[in-house]
Amino acid sequence: MLEIFKPLIDAATGVPLSDPDAARAELNSRLDPDSPEGHQLSQALVELLEAGKVADRGAPPVRYSRAAKATEETGGFSIDVVDMTGPGPRHRHPNGEVNWCVALEGAPTFGGQGPGWVVETPGSEHVPTVSGGRMLIVYLLPEGAIEFAS
């Protein structure tokens, strides 16, 4: 299954996350969500979801799974896959976060942004929220670093 995530890992590797707009522009140049490759990847992720191979834990508004821990094979990213229709748990990104977002129903946004790449800066904190529909999100966390608020 890890091979499905390889294009995301390759695109995100080495992208500085301190400027979300610049990071998103670089990510789009490496893997455009609207390209044939981007559509193919999104479809493969939806198929994993429909087969019950990802986002198979929890309950709406947040179903989730860990696809991989941060290893050399994953470019140092942990990979989580989340099926969201509302808010998730507040957390902090010590090293930032790179997200690939796929619309499933409605016209969803994640943190106010539509489908495609969404970047959180190192040290940022938020309540991840999907509004306006349902979204499948692949979270790439550098070094697997995340701190949940208690």
BELBELRA-V713316 format. One record per residue. N is the residue number from 1. PHI is phi in radians with two decimals (* if undefined). Layout:
# BELBELRA-V713316
[[N & PHI] [N & PHI]]
This chain:
# BELBELRA-V713316
[[1 & *] [2 & -1.00] [3 & -1.07] [4 & -1.11] [5 & -1.49] [6 & -0.94] [7 & -1.04] [8 & -1.23] [9 & -1.05] [10 & -1.07] [11 & -1.18] [12 & -1.46] [13 & -1.08] [14 & 1.44] [15 & -1.42] [16 & -1.16] [17 & -1.83] [18 & -1.24] [19 & -2.11] [20 & -1.00] [21 & -1.16] [22 & -1.15] [23 & -1.10] [24 & -1.10] [25 & -1.09] [26 & -1.13] [27 & -1.06] [28 & -1.10] [29 & -1.24] [30 & -1.51] [31 & -2.65] [32 & -1.36] [33 & -1.01] [34 & -1.59] [35 & -1.41] [36 & -0.97] [37 & -1.11] [38 & -1.11] [39 & -1.13] [40 & -1.08] [41 & -1.07] [42 & -1.04] [43 & -1.11] [44 & -1.08] [45 & -1.18] [46 & -1.10] [47 & -1.12] [48 & -1.06] [49 & -1.09] [50 & -1.12] [51 & -1.46] [52 & 1.32] [53 & -1.62] [54 & -2.41] [55 & 0.88] [56 & -1.89] [57 & -2.14] [58 & 1.40] [59 & -2.53] [60 & -0.91] [61 & -1.51] [62 & -2.32] [63 & -1.94] [64 & -2.54] [65 & -2.82] [66 & -1.76] [67 & -1.46] [68 & -2.85] [69 & -1.38] [70 & -1.21] [71 & -2.46] [72 & -1.06] [73 & -1.12] [74 & -1.73] [75 & 1.18] [76 & 1.49] [77 & -1.72] [78 & -1.48] [79 & -2.21] [80 & -2.06] [81 & -2.16] [82 & -2.28] [83 & -1.86] [84 & -2.15] [85 & -2.28] [86 & -2.89] [87 & -1.44] [88 & -1.96] [89 & -1.34] [90 & -1.05] [91 & -2.69] [92 & -2.07] [93 & -1.93] [94 & -0.99] [95 & -1.99] [96 & 1.60] [97 & -2.73] [98 & -2.08] [99 & -2.16] [100 & -1.92] [101 & -1.97] [102 & -2.15] [103 & -1.24] [104 & -1.92] [105 & -2.57] [106 & 1.25] [107 & -2.19] [108 & -1.28] [109 & -2.20] [110 & -2.09] [111 & 1.03] [112 & 1.49] [113 & -1.94] [114 & -1.34] [115 & -0.98] [116 & 2.08] [117 & -1.40] [118 & -2.28] [119 & -2.11] [120 & -1.96] [121 & -1.34] [122 & -1.00] [123 & 1.49] [124 & -1.28] [125 & -2.40] [126 & -2.83] [127 & -1.75] [128 & -1.12] [129 & -2.42] [130 & -1.80] [131 & -2.17] [132 & 1.39] [133 & 2.71] [134 & -2.24] [135 & -2.39] [136 & -1.73] [137 & -2.21] [138 & -1.76] [139 & -1.68] [140 & -1.87] [141 & -1.93] [142 & -0.98] [143 & 1.07] [144 & 1.19] [145 & -1.39] [146 & -2.68] [147 & -2.22] [148 & -1.45] [149 & -1.27] [150 & -1.68]]
